Amino acid sequence: MKVSNVESMAEILSERHNLTKKESNEIIVLIFDLISQSLSEGDTVDIKKFGKFSVKERPARLGINPKTLEKIQIPDRKVLVFKPSSTLKNKIG
């Protein structure tokens, strides 16, 4: 059972739960849309036995262009953070 994209997830979901591939695909896309929407609003998404997604503010800082060695200001930004659950960590090894 290899899951590499939404289509392969939809195929497995449709086989296991007697759904059409279209219905399965819509369910998966809806789930990812809900997760994306929550994260864009600054919320944390905690999926039991999988992990926690959150958005972290990375402050502005001074950096150096490696080619020219010129100092540049790097603006602040938001980054996506994923912290796997201990259950997932144990499955991976």
N, C-alpha and C positions, 0 to 999 in steps of 0.2 A: 504494500500500500504506500505509494509515493504521492505526496502532496506537494506540488511545486507551484500551483497557481489556483485562481478561483475556479477555473473549469474542472480541475481534478478534484477539488473539494466538493464541488457541486455534483460531480459524478458519484462520489462515495456517499454523499448525503442522500441522493436520489435512490441509490441501490438499497441503503440501509433502512430508509423510512418510506419507501414506496411513493416517492414523489417524482414529478417530471424533472428533467434537468433544468428546464426554465424556472420552475418553482424553486428548486434548490439554489440556483444561481441568484434569484431575486432575494432569497432569505440571506444568503451570505453577503451580498452587496449591501443589503439593509443593515446588517450587523456592523460591517466596516464603516458605513456612513454614520451610524450612531456613535461609534467610537471616535471617528474623526470629528464629528460635531462637538462632542463632549470635550475633546482635547482642545479644539479651537476656541472654546469658551473658557478655557483655563481649568477645567475640572480634571480630576484623576480618574482613571478607569482601572479598576482592580478586578481581575478575572481569577477566581478561585482555582487553585492548582495549576495556574499558568504563569501569572505575573501581573505587574502593575505598570501601567503607562502613565506618564505625567509630563508636564511641560515645565521646563526650568528656564529662568532668566539667566543669560550669560552677560555679565557686565561689559561695558566698553573697556578697551585696553590698548596699550601701545604695542605695536608689533614691528617687525623688520622685514622688508622685502629681501628675500635671500639672493636675488640676482644683483640688485643695485645697492644693497645694504642701507637703503633709505628707510628712515623711521616713518611709520604710517599709523594713523589712528584706526583701530578696528572698532566699528560701532557695536552697541549692545544688540543682542538678539535673543530669540527664544529657540530652545532646542528640545527635541523629543527625547525623553529618557525612558528606558525599559528596565525594570528590575525583575528578573525571573524569580518565581516562587521556589521554595526549597524542594517541592515535589518535582518541578521541572528540572532543577539542577541535579537531583538524584537520578532522574531518568537518563539524563545525558551522560552522567558519570562523573 
